[in-house]
Amino acid sequence: MADRSWERGLHQLIETKEGCKPSGRRETLAQITYQRFFRRYLWLAGMTGTAAEIAAELDEVYDLEVIRIPTHRAVRRQDFGARMCPTTAEKWRHVAGQIREISKRGRPVLVGTRSVEASEQLSSILTEQELEHTVLNARQDADEAAIVTAAGRAGSITVATNMAGRGTDIKLLADVIERGGLHVILTEYHESARIDRQLFGRCARQGDPGSFEAIVSLEDELFRRHAGRLMPLGTGICLSRPLNAFVCHLLRRLGQGSMERKHLSTRRLTVKQDTKLDKALAFAGTAD
């Protein structure tokens, strides 16, 4: 990232580790929080497909009302549900099998991973199984537009990090639309449910058909770090097919809920500190 650097010597440490010539240290002269910066505007508005989840926070912090706008065309997105696997190895096996099955039908497949490492791990598995595919992550940022354009072709397989390619429509050919459109597979839940929804929203855009599903593992970071209390429960019954989707949903809600509350608390504390600073620096003792 041009003109971006870490502070307190961390940037120079990484440069030294990577064998680069260390750059000069930079000192922070001034800083401002996102909340404080955006509240300086006299007029503030925005648009996103996932604002409903944070409507209360937008009202509390920015005094913004969330208004839902109906889609221009009917949504034709199908939910194939979720599958919970006990191990990461089994998860990748199921993902590869589902990719093969869907691509055989002439439908394009987009697989979302949470990290570059996971995308390359899945790429190795697909290569071993002789499944031709394309990887889109931070290492292919220069070719991102071309990769996203090709992701809508019949039978194409694209492995991408959840953040890659967002904001770009995947154009589908007529024969792909007839076969059911793009199929999206999520392989690991994010700490925020909004990121998951943004990945699922890559399919069935502008009235096109499409489908999505989640294939995850109990060894995923979200479950290990934030859903520890229910892990014994999940381990005991994850192989029971009727309860599979229920357990997956329960663990996801627990893990994501825990992290979202933690992040919300941090942002609220930031707003409180900004308000306190405004009063301390104001001549009349009140914020402007």
Buried (B, 14 or more C-beta within 10 A) or exposed (E): EEEEBEEEEEBBEEBEEEEEEEEEEEEEEEEEBEBBEBBEEEEEEEEEEBBEEBBEBBEBBBEBEBEEEEEEEEBBBBEBEBBBBBEBEBBBBBBBEBBBEBBEEBBBBBBBBBBBEBBBBBBEBBEEEEBEBBBBBEEBEEEBEEBBEBBBBBBBBBBBBBBBBBEBEBBBEEEBBEBBBBBBBBBBBBBBBBBBBBBBBBBBBEEBBBBBBBBBBBBBBBBEEBBEEBBEBBEEBBEEEEBBBEBBBBBBEBBBEBBBEEEBEEBBEBBEEBEEEEEEEEEEEEEE
